[in-house]
Amino acid sequence: MFDNYVSPWMDEELSLMRDAVGKFFQREFLPKTEQWEKQGFVDREAWYKAGQAGILCASIPEQYGGGGGTFKHEMVLVEEMSYNNISGFGNSVHSGIVAHYVLGYGTEEQRERWLPKMASGEIVAAIAMTEPGTGSDLQSIKTSAIKEGNHYRLTGNKTFITNGGSANLICVVAKTDPSGGGKGISLIMVETETCEGSGGFTRGKNLNKLGLKSQDTAELFFDDVIVPSENLLGANEGRGFVQLMEQLPQERIIIAAGACAAMEKALRLTSEYVKERKAFGKKILDFQNTQFKLAERYTEARVARIFVDDCAVKLSEGKLDDTSASMAKWWTTQKQCEIIDECLQFFGGYGYMMEYPIAKMYADSRIQKIYGGSNEIMKMLIARAI
């Protein structure tokens, strides 16, 4: 752990899990990351291996094939991915987000139908919120799902969808009542195997991003796709916006946890480098500027860690408020970008070379201030509580 600090929510079981997960990533994923970055996605086999290792759906009850853990188990997974610089594996969306929509709002039949396969890796899940003309303003989405007898007719476009190119279960945010604003939004579960190739559902190209090069991110197109009415998530239409608002705090703490771990990783790499690298006859660490800058950044990283740890405990207890989740998301991702930028500076020209992990971390970090609700939106949400 970072600077001998141990999170107060850690226990012996979680420590053993951390060790096992770290070794799994180093053995199974790290040797393949270069290949995955070149091809733009993580191999499908990796999902099956993760399922066999118990990494998928760790916080889903055992009766549905999950690990029976809590959000603390998801925290360990998120942190270990950051510590090992694995940025392309979309498990946080799959397990930390979509699985909990199914668990929290799905019928018993839906839970039994999808969750065990998500836990094994047979199903890869995605959530489709963002549209080409609509980012954080979810109430303005255009995608519609109109009820016709025993099915919905789904039409619209989604973009920037994590796991979009490989997902075979997609939670689509759509308007079942186009005139109803936020109250007309519902969540529709699309099983791609039943509609792919029929001419209605198509996937766009794998998007070429600034960072997260191995993360499968795609556009999705729905053109009169027929979806069974039983794939509505929840008992009634029009509950989608409320469901999204209830689950977004967990998504934001997942992002914040990843930001904390990324800061800690960057500072660790930089500390090792400045102790070895020399300039003007002495170690870079011996310069007062280096000492002061790193002292400031280590402090900020510790403050972020303690705040996010507190949020994680409250989330596990069902006590986390939306404002605190928004604060954690914007502040940690802002500091992540600032700290990694300053760390890169200490590496000089080498920091700009992609063979150095700090360069990859710099590129990967920028999206953190955008997805999960942009940081500007986070500030608006915080301001409403003032």
Secondary structure by P-SEA (a helix, b strand, c coil): cccccccccccaaaaaaaaaaaaaaaccccccaaaaaaaccccaaaaaaaaaacccccccccccccccccaaaaaaaaaaaaaacccccccccccccaaaaaaccccaaaaaacaaaaaaccbbbbbbccccccccccccccbbbbbcccccccccccccccccccccccccccccccccccccbbbbbbcccccccccccccccccccccccccccbbbbbcbbbbbccccccccccaaaaaaaaaaaaaaaaaaaaaaaaaaaaaaaaaaaaaccccccccccccaaaaaaaaaaaaaaaaaaaaaaaaaaaaaaccccaaaaaaaaaaaaaaaaaaaaaaaaaacccccccccaaaaaaaaacccccccccaaaaaaaaaaac
